[in-house]
Amino acid sequence: MPVSRRRFIQGSTGLTAMGAFHFLPNREGFAMEQTGRATQRVVDAPLFIATWPFGKASCEQAVKVVQRGGSMVDAIEQGIWVTEADVSNASVGIGGIPNADGQVELDACIMTGPDHNAGSVGGLQDVLHPISVARLVMEKTPHVMLVGEGAKQFAMEQGVSPTDLLTADQKKRWEAWKKQQGAEKPEIDEDHHDTIAMLGLDAQGNLYGGCSTSGWGYKMPGRIGDSPIIGSGLYVDNQVGAAGATGLGENVMRHCGSFLVVEMMRQGATPTEACEQAVGRIAELDPKNLGNLDINFIALNKQGVYGAAGTSQGFKYSMADPRQSQVLEAKALSEKSIGPEGGNRK
């Protein structure tokens, strides 16, 4: 067992086990361990979860950062670096789909539970790792959010080197899209607005989170999504839990989606239940968009239980701790289940 690997144990009643096991897809995530006649919940820390299968590599990197002696903030930042630097990912960082003018604009935020601090950037151009600039905003300024040219100027003043984010492949695709103007524009789908949202829990039960995206493909210049907005794309409450979002940002930000998930956990919901209830609440308030909500949430509570749910049938999320890493199926909510006759509208 690595020296840096730590575990904390939460008492559990009414549960039985034959040795140790781990709950897998569509159930709340945590490990169970039998000690004598009692069964206890065991949390391997650090524990990280993230949106989408591409988040697995980021979670794995985050665990390594802590095992090497880095802080949890380092882990969130450097874990997200992995996805931001992946040119094959069309929705985060370099290689992201540009806006309507052919410029890649990035959004990111970071939040720390112990001091409830946060930093974010929106519409940031020519910076490889917007998550790092968000951290600089949090640690080096009295502000929470910087956007556009001001965010870029701040990054350059902090020694960040400019990077051309528009790859040859994305430039070619954008040029083809421009020629289609007047015809039907690309539909909103998973290729056009994915996000990496990452949540982490340390050995002391403290929570952290980060989020990064290139946003909606071919968006209007200057459009900011939910990802850099504290309470929408990400929210961390060290007393309760943390949540992150991915999907159509406009449908998340109108309802402070991640904050809503955390508040559902505060009221006693498990992480998966909280994600379900948040989607149901949004559907109740926004019935005109019921068939096209396209919102998905991940959640992690202070006890190390994690889960996810959303409207995308193929939505998956990732986890990693010192013992394992895997991609899990999120609970998929149908229009019927969250509509007027559904059971998730709370």
C-alpha positions in Angstrom: 0.0 0.0 0.0 1.5 3.4 -1.0 2.5 5.6 2.0 0.3 8.4 0.6 -2.8 6.2 0.4 -5.2 6.9 3.3 -8.7 5.6 4.1 -11.4 6.9 6.3 -14.3 4.7 7.5 -17.9 5.7 7.9 -20.2 3.5 10.1 -23.0 1.8 8.3 -26.1 0.0 9.7 -28.5 -2.4 8.2 -26.0 -3.6 5.6 -24.4 -7.0 5.3 -21.4 -8.2 3.3 -19.3 -11.3 2.7 -15.9 -9.6 2.7 -15.2 -6.5 0.7 -16.9 -5.4 -2.5 -17.7 -2.4 -4.6 -21.1 -1.2 -5.9 -20.9 -0.8 -9.6 -23.0 1.0 -12.3 -26.4 2.4 -11.5 -25.9 2.2 -7.8 -24.3 4.5 -5.3 -20.6 4.2 -5.4 -18.6 3.2 -2.3 -16.6 0.3 -1.0 -17.8 -2.0 1.8 -15.7 -3.9 4.3 -16.7 -6.5 6.9 -14.9 -6.0 10.2 -15.9 -8.7 12.6 -19.7 -8.8 12.6 -20.1 -5.2 11.5 -20.1 -3.8 8.0 -18.5 -0.5 7.4 -18.2 1.8 4.4 -14.6 2.3 3.4 -13.5 5.3 1.4 -10.1 5.2 -0.3 -8.7 8.6 -0.4 -8.0 10.5 -2.5 -11.2 9.8 -4.5 -12.0 11.5 -7.7 -15.0 11.3 -10.1 -15.4 13.1 -13.4 -17.9 13.4 -16.3 -17.6 11.1 -19.4 -15.2 8.3 -20.1 -12.4 10.7 -21.1 -12.5 11.8 -17.4 -11.0 8.5 -16.4 -7.4 9.5 -17.4 -7.9 12.8 -15.6 -9.0 11.0 -12.4 -6.1 8.6 -12.6 -3.7 11.5 -12.9 -5.3 13.3 -10.0 -4.7 10.3 -7.7 -1.0 10.2 -8.8 -0.6 13.9 -8.0 -1.7 13.4 -4.4 0.3 10.2 -4.1 3.4 12.2 -5.1 2.7 14.7 -2.4 0.7 17.3 -4.3 -2.3 19.1 -2.8 -5.9 18.4 -3.8 -5.9 21.7 -5.7 -2.9 20.5 -7.6 -4.7 17.2 -8.3 -7.8 18.9 -9.7 -5.8 21.3 -11.8 -3.3 18.7 -13.2 -6.0 16.0 -13.6 -8.0 18.4 -15.8 -4.8 19.3 -17.7 -4.9 15.8 -19.2 -8.2 16.4 -20.9 -7.4 20.0 -21.8 -4.3 18.8 -23.7 -6.0 16.0 -25.6 -6.3 17.3 -29.2 -8.7 14.5 -30.0 -11.3 15.9 -27.6 -13.5 18.3 -29.5 -15.1 19.9 -26.5 -12.3 20.7 -24.0 -9.1 22.7 -24.5 -6.9 22.5 -27.5 -8.7 21.0 -30.5 -12.0 22.2 -29.2 -14.7 23.3 -31.7 -14.4 27.1 -32.3 -17.0 29.7 -32.1 -18.8 31.1 -35.2 -15.8 33.3 -36.0 -13.3 30.4 -35.9 -11.9 31.3 -32.5 -11.6 28.7 -29.7 -13.0 30.2 -26.5 -12.5 28.3 -23.3 -14.4 28.4 -19.9 -13.1 26.9 -16.6 -13.5 27.2 -12.9 -12.1 25.7 -9.7 -13.5 25.6 -6.2 -12.1 24.5 -2.8 -14.3 23.2 0.0 -12.3 24.0 3.2 -12.2 27.8 2.6 -15.1 27.9 0.1 -12.9 29.8 -2.4 -13.3 29.8 -6.1 -11.9 31.2 -9.4 -13.1 31.1 -13.0 -12.5 32.3 -16.5 -14.8 32.7 -19.5 -14.3 33.3 -23.2 -10.6 32.8 -22.8 -8.5 32.6 -26.0 -5.0 31.3 -26.7 -4.4 29.6 -23.4 -3.8 25.9 -23.3 -4.9 25.3 -19.7 -7.8 27.6 -18.6 -8.1 25.6 -15.4 -4.7 27.0 -14.4 -5.8 30.6 -15.1 -9.0 30.0 -13.0 -6.7 28.9 -10.2 -4.6 32.0 -10.6 -7.8 34.1 -10.4 -8.7 32.3 -7.2 -5.3 32.7 -5.6 -3.9 35.9 -7.0 -6.8 38.3 -7.3 -9.7 39.5 -5.1 -12.1 38.4 -7.8 -13.9 35.2 -8.6 -14.3 35.5 -12.4 -12.4 37.1 -15.3 -13.6 36.9 -18.9 -12.5 37.6 -22.5 -9.6 39.9 -23.2 -9.2 40.8 -19.5 -8.8 37.2 -18.6 -6.2 36.7 -21.4 -4.2 39.8 -20.3 -4.2 38.5 -16.7 -2.9 35.1 -17.9 -0.1 36.7 -19.9 0.9 38.9 -16.9 1.1 35.7 -14.8 3.6 34.2 -17.2 1.3 32.0 -19.2 2.6 31.4 -22.8 0.1 31.8 -25.6 -1.0 28.7 -27.6 -2.8 28.4 -30.9 -5.9 26.3 -29.9 -7.4 25.9 -33.4 -6.1 22.6 -34.9 -6.0 22.0 -38.6 -8.8 19.5 -38.4 -11.1 21.8 -36.5 -10.3 24.7 -38.9 -11.3 22.5 -41.8 -14.5 21.5 -40.1 -15.3 25.2 -39.3 -14.7 26.3 -42.9 -17.1 23.6 -44.0 -19.6 24.8 -41.5 -19.3 28.3 -42.7 -20.2 27.3 -46.2 -23.4 25.8 -44.9 -24.7 29.1 -43.6 -28.3 29.5 -44.7 -28.7 25.8 -44.5 -29.5 23.9 -41.3 -26.8 24.4 -38.7 -25.3 21.5 -36.7 -27.6 20.0 -34.1 -26.7 20.2 -30.5 -25.2 16.9 -29.5 -22.5 15.3 -27.4 -19.8 16.3 -29.9 -20.7 20.0 -29.5 -20.8 20.7 -25.8 -19.2 18.2 -23.6 -17.4 19.3 -20.4 -15.0 17.8 -17.9 -16.3 18.4 -14.4 -14.1 16.8 -11.7 -14.9 16.3 -8.0 -12.4 15.2 -5.4 -12.4 14.0 -1.7 -9.3 13.9 0.5 -8.5 11.7 3.5 -9.9 14.3 5.9 -13.3 14.4 4.1 -12.6 17.8 2.4 -14.1 18.4 -1.1 -12.7 20.1 -4.2 -13.8 20.5 -7.8 -12.9 21.9 -11.2 -14.6 22.3 -14.6 -13.3 23.0 -18.1 -14.8 23.2 -21.6 -14.6 24.8 -25.0 -18.4 25.2 -24.9 -21.0 24.9 -27.5 -19.5 24.3 -31.0 -19.9 27.3 -33.4 -21.5 29.4 -30.6 -21.9 33.1 -30.9 -18.6 34.9 -30.0 -18.6 35.8 -26.4 -21.1 33.2 -25.3 -20.3 31.9 -21.8 -21.8 28.6 -20.7 -22.5 27.1 -17.3 -19.1 25.6 -16.8 -17.3 28.7 -15.3 -20.3 29.8 -13.3 -20.1 28.8 -9.6 -23.3 27.1 -8.7 -24.2 26.2 -12.3 -21.4 24.1 -13.8 -19.8 23.4 -10.5 -20.5 23.8 -6.8 -18.6 22.6 -3.7 -20.0 22.7 -0.1 -17.6 21.2 2.4 -20.5 20.5 4.8 -22.4 18.4 2.4 -21.0 17.5 -1.0 -20.1 18.6 -4.5 -21.6 18.5 -7.9 -20.7 19.2 -11.5 -22.7 19.4 -14.8 -22.3 18.6 -18.5 -24.7 19.1 -21.3 -26.5 22.2 -22.7 -25.2 25.0 -20.4 -28.2 27.3 -21.0 -30.5 24.7 -19.4 -28.1 24.3 -16.4 -27.4 27.9 -15.7 -31.0 29.1 -15.6 -31.5 26.8 -12.6 -28.1 26.9 -10.8 -28.0 23.2 -11.5 -25.0 22.1 -9.5 -26.0 24.1 -6.5 -29.4 22.5 -6.7 -27.9 19.0 -6.7 -25.9 19.9 -3.5 -29.0 21.3 -1.8 -30.9 18.0 -2.6 -28.0 16.2 -0.8 -28.3 18.6 2.1 -31.9 17.5 2.4 -30.9 13.9 2.7 -30.8 12.6 -0.9 -28.0 10.3 -2.0 -25.8 11.6 -4.8 -27.7 9.8 -7.5 -31.0 10.7 -6.0 -29.9 14.3 -5.8 -29.0 14.3 -9.5 -32.3 12.8 -10.4 -34.2 15.3 -8.3 -32.4 18.2 -9.8 -33.2 17.1 -13.3 -36.8 16.6 -12.3 -37.0 20.1 -10.7 -35.5 21.7 -13.8 -38.0 19.8 -16.0 -40.9 21.0 -13.8 -39.8 24.7 -14.1 -38.9 24.4 -17.8 -41.5 22.2 -19.4 -41.2 23.8 -22.9 -37.7 22.3 -23.1 -38.6 18.9 -21.6 -37.7 16.9 -24.7 -34.4 18.7 -25.2 -33.0 19.4 -21.7 -29.8 17.6 -22.4 -28.4 18.0 -18.8 -26.3 15.5 -16.8 -24.9 15.7 -13.3 -22.3 14.0 -11.2 -22.2 14.3 -7.4 -20.0 13.3 -4.5 -20.9 13.6 -0.8 -18.7 14.2 2.2 -19.0 10.5 3.1 -17.4 9.4 -0.2 -20.6 8.2 -1.8 -20.8 9.2 -5.5 -23.3 8.9 -8.3 -24.7 10.5 -11.5 -27.9 10.9 -13.5 -29.1 12.9 -16.5 -31.2 13.0 -19.6 -28.5 11.6 -22.0 -29.0 7.9 -22.5 -25.3 7.3 -23.1 -24.0 9.5 -20.3 -21.1 7.8 -18.5 -18.8 9.0 -15.7 -15.4 8.0 -14.4 -13.9 7.4 -11.0 -10.4 6.7 -9.6 -9.0 6.1 -6.1 -5.7 4.4 -5.0 -7.2 0.9 -5.6 -9.0 1.2 -8.9 -10.3 3.3 -11.7 -13.3 2.7 -13.9 -16.0 4.1 -16.2 -19.5 3.8 -14.8 -23.0 4.1 -16.3 -25.0 7.0 -15.0 -28.7 6.7 -14.4 -30.5 7.7 -17.6 -33.8 9.6 -17.1 -36.4 9.5 -19.8 -38.8 12.2 -20.7 -41.5 10.1 -19.3 -39.8 9.6 -16.0 -39.3 13.4 -15.4 -42.5 14.6 -17.1 -45.8 15.4 -15.4 -46.4 11.7 -14.7 -42.9 10.9 -13.6 -41.6 10.2 -10.2 -38.6 12.5 -10.1 -40.3 15.9 -9.9 -39.6 16.9 -6.3 
